[in-house]
Amino acid sequence: YGSYNTLGSNGITSALLNLFETYPGSDILVTGHSLGAAIAQIAGLDLKLNTDQYGGVSIGAVNVLTFGSPRWARQSLVDIYDSTVDSNWRVVNENDIVPTVPYEWQGYYHSGTEIHYTDDDSLTYTQCDGTGEDSSCDYIGDSVDDHLNYLNLYESCDTSSDYIDIDDLEFLLSMSSTMDMLSTSDQDFDTTMINNNDIETTMSNPDIDTTIMPTPAPTDFEEQIIVKWKEGLDQVSKIALSIAVAIGWLCALICCLCYCRARAKLNQVQGTTGYFQFHEV
């Protein structure tokens, strides 16, 4: 909920208001993956019930489609959510670990309706009942890869991407030093074009000509950072989730051992003469 409020204050709320002011009465599809899936469900509920925020605009049907959502609400709130949004489809891929947490015994529950893909390659799925916690759709959530692979689309930080690339990282690192250099100048400037090969800067002072500033080559230390970023970025989510799973299973094992030890001690005490004499009195 805190993440949702942060997004709202950073512009999502105003963007939604502008959208419905421009297209009054329009339907909306809210979607998200993982944490974004939980936030999407909160957003759907907020659009329907927050009249203080959205009462002044006309909103059509609010439909929610999520992928790999964790449990995010108490049962009472889930019931309100399911009866409020116009439609809700919660897609789960094979043995995705994230939808199995937090646990029901912790007081958290899923919304309905779950669509469980049992084979992502053939896109074979089962439509579960509308409760959100259909026991016939239970599975052992032990896979991080299944969380990152939905509908045969694998979520990763591909270094060949236009958004995360070695060249882009080199540029960003060199850009920092370039902007530091420019900030020491007494002249004001407006940056009008930035790309991986050069920085075109139009100076506000008419006496200064427009110049093309080449991107400085990264240092050896910066190159090491780039290589480490490339090798590690795609594994960060896998490692983090794997560590969380390992810690969870370790805690469960410790609790189980403590329980067994306590039961053994209790049975040992119950077998003594003093125990029976105490209870007979």
ROFIDO-498130 format. One line per 5 residues: number of its first residue (from 1); for each residue x, y, z of N, C-alpha, C. Coordinates in steps of 0.02 Angstrom, whole numbers. Example, Ala and Ser with C-alpha at 12.3 -4.5 7.8 and 13.67 -1.06 7.14 Angstrom:
<recs>
1 = 660,-284,390,615,-225,390,660,-165,390  642,-112,354,684,-53,357,645,2,394
</recs>
This chain:
<recs>
1 = 42,-60,0,0,0,0,44,63,0  99,60,36,145,116,36,174,128,-33  190,74,-69,216,81,-138,164,112,-183  101,91,-175,47,119,-215,40,194,-202  42,214,-139,37,285,-123,95,325,-151
6 = 154,295,-150,213,328,-178,204,340,-253  180,289,-288,167,296,-360,115,350,-373  63,351,-330,11,401,-338,37,471,-331  78,483,-280,106,550,-269,157,569,-322  185,519,-355,234,532,-408,202,542,-477
11 = 136,543,-480,105,561,-543,52,514,-570  46,453,-542,-3,406,-568,-74,431,-558  -88,458,-499,-156,482,-484,-176,538,-531  -133,588,-540,-149,644,-585,-156,620,-657  -116,570,-677,-121,544,-745,-188,509,-756
16 = -211,471,-705,-276,438,-710,-333,489,-713  -328,540,-673,-380,592,-673,-383,626,-741  -326,642,-769,-323,673,-836,-352,625,-889  -338,560,-880,-363,511,-928,-439,509,-929  -469,506,-870,-542,501,-867,-576,568,-881
21 = -541,623,-871,-569,687,-891,-570,693,-967  -520,663,-999,-516,664,-1072,-564,613,-1104  -569,554,-1071,-612,501,-1097,-661,479,-1042  -710,520,-1027,-757,504,-972,-796,440,-986  -805,401,-934,-844,340,-940,-807,282,-972
26 = -743,289,-985,-705,236,-1018,-690,179,-970  -687,118,-997,-664,61,-958,-589,64,-951  -563,30,-900,-491,30,-889,-468,-40,-869  -411,-60,-896,-379,-123,-877,-317,-108,-836  -315,-133,-775,-258,-123,-730,-220,-188,-727
31 = -154,-185,-739,-115,-247,-742,-48,-237,-708  -17,-293,-690,49,-290,-658,76,-359,-647  142,-362,-632,176,-426,-620,211,-423,-553  206,-477,-514,240,-483,-450,215,-429,-402  260,-387,-375,238,-333,-331,190,-287,-368
36 = 203,-277,-433,158,-236,-473,88,-266,-478  83,-332,-472,18,-365,-474,-22,-349,-411  11,-350,-354,-22,-331,-291,-44,-258,-293  0,-215,-319,-16,-144,-324,-74,-133,-372  -77,-172,-426,-131,-165,-475,-198,-180,-443
41 = -201,-229,-399,-264,-246,-366,-285,-190,-317  -236,-162,-282,-251,-105,-238,-277,-46,-280  -245,-35,-338,-265,20,-382,-337,10,-407  -354,-53,-426,-421,-66,-449,-473,-51,-397  -459,-71,-335,-505,-58,-280,-510,17,-266
46 = -454,51,-270,-452,123,-258,-493,161,-310  -489,140,-372,-527,173,-426,-602,166,-415  -623,111,-385,-694,98,-375,-722,132,-312  -681,136,-259,-707,156,-194,-684,224,-169  -629,249,-196,-602,312,-171,-638,372,-204
51 = -697,387,-178,-736,441,-207,-705,510,-193  -666,515,-140,-633,579,-127,-583,596,-182  -551,545,-209,-501,555,-260,-531,554,-330  -575,506,-343,-600,496,-412,-675,509,-419  -706,537,-367,-777,550,-371,-796,602,-422
56 = -750,644,-442,-766,697,-489,-760,677,-562  -740,615,-576,-734,592,-645,-777,531,-655  -795,519,-718,-837,461,-735,-792,404,-757  -795,348,-720,-754,290,-734,-799,231,-754  -782,198,-809,-820,140,-832,-801,79,-792
61 = -799,21,-825,-782,-42,-792,-708,-43,-774  -694,-66,-714,-624,-75,-691,-608,-149,-693  -565,-168,-739,-545,-238,-749,-472,-246,-729  -457,-301,-694,-389,-312,-668,-363,-378,-695  -303,-377,-722,-269,-437,-747,-198,-437,-719
66 = -181,-487,-678,-116,-487,-645,-78,-552,-661  -12,-549,-651,32,-605,-664,79,-615,-604  78,-675,-575,124,-690,-521,114,-648,-459  52,-637,-440,38,-594,-382,49,-632,-317  80,-600,-268,81,-629,-200,14,-618,-166
71 = 2,-652,-111,-56,-636,-70,-46,-566,-41  -99,-527,-39,-89,-456,-22,-140,-428,28  -191,-467,47,-243,-437,90,-273,-487,138  -305,-462,190,-343,-504,236,-407,-528,199  -438,-581,226,-495,-610,192,-552,-560,185
76 = -563,-519,235,-618,-470,232,-608,-420,175  -545,-398,165,-531,-351,111,-535,-386,43  -513,-449,40,-518,-487,-22,-592,-493,-43  -636,-506,6,-707,-513,-9,-735,-447,-38  -714,-391,-9,-736,-326,-34,-709,-315,-104
81 = -646,-333,-114,-615,-324,-180,-652,-365,-233  -663,-429,-220,-694,-473,-269,-765,-451,-287  -799,-421,-240,-868,-398,-252,-871,-328,-281  -813,-295,-286,-812,-225,-308,-787,-216,-379  -729,-245,-396,-702,-236,-464,-746,-273,-513
86 = -747,-249,-575,-792,-279,-625,-767,-346,-649  -702,-356,-653,-675,-422,-669,-604,-427,-643  -584,-488,-624,-517,-498,-597,-492,-567,-619  -436,-568,-655,-405,-630,-676,-333,-630,-650  -317,-680,-611,-251,-685,-579,-214,-744,-610
91 = -166,-729,-653,-130,-781,-690,-69,-805,-650  -62,-871,-644,-6,-902,-608,28,-952,-655  93,-950,-658,130,-993,-704,162,-1052,-666  141,-1113,-683,170,-1175,-659,185,-1172,-583  250,-1177,-564,269,-1180,-493,298,-1114,-469
96 = 272,-1059,-494,294,-993,-473,292,-987,-397  348,-967,-368,353,-964,-295,316,-905,-264  312,-849,-300,286,-788,-271,212,-793,-250  168,-823,-290,98,-828,-269,87,-870,-207  137,-907,-184,128,-949,-124,142,-910,-60
101 = 164,-847,-66,181,-807,-7,144,-741,-10  134,-708,48,137,-736,116,87,-793,124  94,-829,180,54,-890,189,-14,-873,219  -60,-919,208,-128,-909,236,-126,-907,312  -82,-947,343,-80,-946,416,-55,-880,443
106 = -26,-838,399,-6,-771,419,-63,-721,411  -119,-745,384,-177,-701,378,-187,-668,311  -150,-691,260,-155,-661,194,-189,-710,146  -228,-681,98,-266,-723,52,-264,-693,-18  -278,-737,-67,-281,-717,-137,-352,-696,-156
111 = -355,-653,-207,-419,-638,-239,-431,-689,-295  -493,-694,-317,-509,-738,-373,-515,-697,-437  -512,-724,-496,-510,-796,-509,-441,-814,-535  -414,-870,-509,-347,-891,-531,-351,-929,-597  -303,-913,-641,-291,-951,-702,-221,-981,-696
116 = -218,-1047,-685,-155,-1080,-671,-130,-1115,-734  -74,-1088,-761,-43,-1120,-819,0,-1178,-795  -22,-1239,-811,14,-1299,-790,70,-1317,-837  68,-1291,-897,122,-1302,-946,128,-1239,-988  181,-1202,-974,189,-1137,-1007,207,-1145,-1081
121 = 241,-1200,-1098,261,-1209,-1168,200,-1219,-1214  154,-1260,-1192,94,-1273,-1232,37,-1226,-1214  49,-1182,-1164,-2,-1135,-1140,-65,-1172,-1117  -54,-1228,-1082,-109,-1266,-1053,-125,-1237,-984  -188,-1223,-971,-206,-1192,-908,-269,-1222,-878
126 = -278,-1208,-814,-338,-1228,-777,-370,-1166,-747  -435,-1159,-757,-471,-1104,-724,-496,-1128,-657  -470,-1099,-604,-488,-1119,-536,-555,-1086,-517  -581,-1105,-459,-643,-1074,-438,-631,-1002,-417  -684,-967,-402,-678,-896,-389,-659,-876,-319
131 = -641,-925,-277,-626,-909,-207,-557,-877,-199  -513,-890,-246,-444,-866,-240,-398,-915,-206  -427,-962,-168,-387,-1013,-133,-415,-1082,-148  -422,-1098,-212,-449,-1162,-235,-398,-1217,-220  -416,-1264,-176,-369,-1317,-156,-350,-1362,-215
136 = -394,-1367,-264,-379,-1409,-322,-324,-1378,-366  -310,-1315,-355,-258,-1281,-393,-194,-1272,-352  -191,-1304,-293,-130,-1298,-252,-71,-1331,-286  -12,-1305,-273,50,-1332,-301,107,-1314,-254  164,-1345,-265,224,-1330,-226,262,-1274,-261
141 = 262,-1216,-230,295,-1158,-261,369,-1157,-245  410,-1180,-292,482,-1184,-280,523,-1157,-337  492,-1121,-384,528,-1100,-444,530,-1025,-451  591,-998,-456,600,-928,-472,593,-917,-547  618,-965,-587,613,-958,-660,541,-953,-682
146 = 497,-992,-651,426,-989,-670,396,-921,-654  424,-887,-606,400,-819,-590,421,-769,-643  477,-783,-675,504,-737,-725,482,-755,-796  444,-810,-804,425,-833,-870,349,-840,-873  317,-792,-906,244,-795,-913,226,-791,-987
151 = 183,-839,-1008,160,-843,-1077,219,-847,-1126  271,-883,-1104,332,-892,-1144,369,-826,-1156  358,-778,-1113,396,-716,-1116,438,-712,-1052  503,-717,-1060,548,-720,-1003,570,-650,-984  559,-633,-921,578,-567,-897,651,-568,-875
156 = 692,-529,-910,763,-527,-893,791,-460,-914  850,-446,-890,885,-385,-910,934,-403,-965  910,-404,-1026,951,-423,-1083,1000,-368,-1099  1064,-384,-1101,1115,-332,-1113,1114,-308,-1185  1076,-343,-1229,1070,-319,-1297,1011,-270,-1304
161 = 976,-259,-1249,918,-216,-1250,938,-143,-1259  892,-104,-1286,905,-32,-1294,903,4,-1227  877,-30,-1176,868,4,-1112,925,-12,-1063  950,-73,-1064,1006,-91,-1021,1059,-122,-1064  1111,-86,-1077,1162,-108,-1124,1230,-84,-1099
166 = 1282,-120,-1116,1349,-100,-1095,1365,-31,-1122  1348,-18,-1185,1362,47,-1213,1324,102,-1176  1261,86,-1157,1222,135,-1120,1253,149,-1052  1278,95,-1019,1310,105,-954,1374,145,-960  1412,130,-1013,1473,170,-1025,1455,243,-1035
171 = 1402,254,-1073,1381,322,-1085,1359,357,-1021  1320,322,-979,1296,352,-918,1354,369,-871  1403,324,-867,1460,337,-824,1500,398,-848  1511,400,-914,1549,456,-941,1507,520,-940  1441,512,-945,1396,569,-943,1402,605,-876
176 = 1410,567,-823,1415,596,-756,1475,643,-752  1533,619,-777,1593,661,-774,1587,720,-820  1552,712,-877,1543,767,-924,1500,822,-894  1445,801,-861,1401,850,-831,1434,886,-773  1478,850,-736,1516,882,-683,1560,937,-712
181 = 1590,922,-771,1633,971,-803,1593,1032,-826  1534,1019,-855,1492,1074,-879,1466,1117,-822  1454,1085,-764,1426,1122,-708,1476,1173,-680  1541,1164,-694,1590,1211,-670,1595,1273,-715  1562,1270,-774,1564,1326,-820,1519,1383,-795
186 = 1536,1445,-813,1495,1502,-795,1437,1512,-843  1436,1473,-899,1385,1483,-949,1325,1437,-935  1264,1463,-947,1204,1422,-942,1195,1384,-1007  1167,1324,-1003,1155,1285,-1063,1091,1245,-1057  1065,1225,-1115,1007,1181,-1120,1028,1119,-1159
191 = 1020,1060,-1129,1037,998,-1165,979,980,-1210  992,975,-1276,938,962,-1324,942,893,-1354  1000,861,-1353,1005,794,-1381,1060,756,-1346  1046,695,-1325,1097,652,-1294,1091,584,-1326  1147,556,-1350,1147,488,-1374,1212,455,-1353
196 = 1224,394,-1376,1281,355,-1354,1346,379,-1384  1344,420,-1435,1405,440,-1471,1426,511,-1455  1379,554,-1442,1399,623,-1428,1345,658,-1387  1361,718,-1365,1315,760,-1327,1312,827,-1362  1253,842,-1389,1245,905,-1424,1216,955,-1376
201 = 1251,1009,-1362,1230,1057,-1312,1220,1126,-1345  1160,1153,-1339,1146,1219,-1364,1152,1269,-1307  1198,1314,-1313,1211,1362,-1260,1160,1419,-1265  1135,1441,-1208,1087,1496,-1208,1120,1562,-1224  1185,1566,-1214,1222,1627,-1230,1234,1629,-1306
206 = 1209,1679,-1342,1216,1680,-1415,1287,1687,-1439  1332,1710,-1395,1402,1719,-1414,1439,1653,-1416  1408,1600,-1389,1441,1535,-1386,1411,1490,-1439  1452,1461,-1481,1428,1418,-1535,1407,1351,-1507  1359,1318,-1542,1340,1250,-1525,1398,1204,-1537
211 = 1412,1161,-1490,1471,1117,-1495,1449,1045,-1488  1488,1000,-1515,1479,929,-1507,1534,904,-1461  1515,876,-1406,1563,853,-1355,1567,778,-1358  1623,748,-1376,1629,675,-1378,1625,645,-1309  1600,584,-1306,1595,548,-1243,1664,523,-1222
216 = 1688,541,-1163,1753,516,-1141,1751,441,-1131  1807,408,-1146,1811,336,-1136,1811,320,-1062  1778,266,-1042,1776,248,-971,1844,225,-946  1856,235,-883,1918,211,-853,1915,136,-842  1973,107,-823,1975,35,-810,1927,16,-754
221 = 1923,59,-703,1878,45,-647,1805,46,-670  1787,95,-712,1719,99,-738,1703,39,-781  1752,16,-821,1741,-43,-862,1728,-104,-819  1762,-110,-762,1749,-166,-717,1678,-163,-690  1655,-103,-673,1587,-95,-649,1537,-116,-703
226 = 1550,-97,-765,1506,-114,-821,1501,-189,-830  1559,-223,-828,1559,-295,-838,1523,-330,-782  1535,-308,-720,1502,-339,-663,1427,-327,-666  1406,-268,-687,1336,-254,-694,1305,-300,-746  1339,-308,-802,1313,-351,-856,1304,-422,-832
231 = 1354,-448,-796,1351,-518,-776,1302,-530,-719  1293,-481,-676,1253,-493,-616,1181,-470,-618  1165,-422,-662,1099,-392,-660,1044,-442,-675  1057,-488,-721,1007,-537,-740,995,-590,-687  1041,-595,-637,1036,-646,-586,1012,-620,-519
236 = 1004,-554,-513,989,-524,-449,923,-550,-420  871,-548,-461,805,-570,-436,805,-644,-419  839,-684,-459,842,-756,-445,877,-769,-378  933,-736,-368,972,-747,-307,933,-724,-246  901,-665,-251,863,-638,-194,806,-685,-175
241 = 768,-708,-225,712,-752,-210,736,-820,-184  792,-845,-212,818,-909,-189,840,-905,-116  872,-849,-98,893,-839,-28,832,-836,18  780,-800,-5,719,-795,36,687,-864,46  686,-904,-7,658,-972,-1,699,-1014,47
246 = 765,-1010,41,809,-1050,84,799,-1031,158  794,-966,171,784,-943,240,716,-966,266  665,-963,223,599,-985,243,597,-1059,262  628,-1101,220,630,-1173,235,672,-1188,297  726,-1149,306,768,-1159,366,729,-1142,429
251 = 691,-1087,427,651,-1069,485,598,-1122,499  567,-1147,446,517,-1200,455,547,-1263,485  608,-1280,463,642,-1339,490,658,-1330,564  682,-1271,582,699,-1257,652,636,-1261,696  580,-1232,672,518,-1236,709,495,-1308,718
256 = 503,-1348,666,482,-1418,669,524,-1456,720  590,-1444,719,634,-1477,766,619,-1457,838  605,-1393,848,588,-1369,915,524,-1400,940  475,-1407,895,412,-1438,913,422,-1512,932  461,-1548,891,474,-1618,906,511,-1627,972
261 = 558,-1583,986,595,-1587,1048,549,-1573,1108  505,-1523,1100,459,-1507,1155,410,-1565,1168  387,-1597,1114,342,-1653,1122,378,-1712,1157  441,-1723,1138,479,-1777,1169,489,-1764,1243  503,-1702,1261,512,-1684,1332,447,-1693,1370
266 = 392,-1673,1338,327,-1679,1371,310,-1752,1383  322,-1794,1333,308,-1866,1341,352,-1896,1395  414,-1872,1400,459,-1897,1451,434,-1878,1521  410,-1816,1527,385,-1793,1592,321,-1830,1610  278,-1842,1562,215,-1876,1574,226,-1948,1597
271 = 282,-1977,1582,296,-2046,1601,324,-2053,1671  336,-1999,1705,365,-2002,1772,310,-2011,1825  329,-2040,1883,281,-2051,1938,256,-1986,1967  300,-1938,1971,281,-1873,1999,227,-1839,1960  229,-1848,1894,179,-1816,1852,109,-1844,1868
276 = 103,-1910,1874,38,-1940,1887,14,-1924,1959  61,-1922,2007,42,-1904,2075,17,-1833,2079  48,-1788,2041,27,-1718,2041,-44,-1711,2012  -59,-1747,1959,-124,-1742,1928,-178,-1779,1968  -158,-1832,2004,-207,-1866,2046,-229,-1822,2104
281 = -183,-1782,2130,-199,-1736,2184,-244,-1681,2158
</recs>
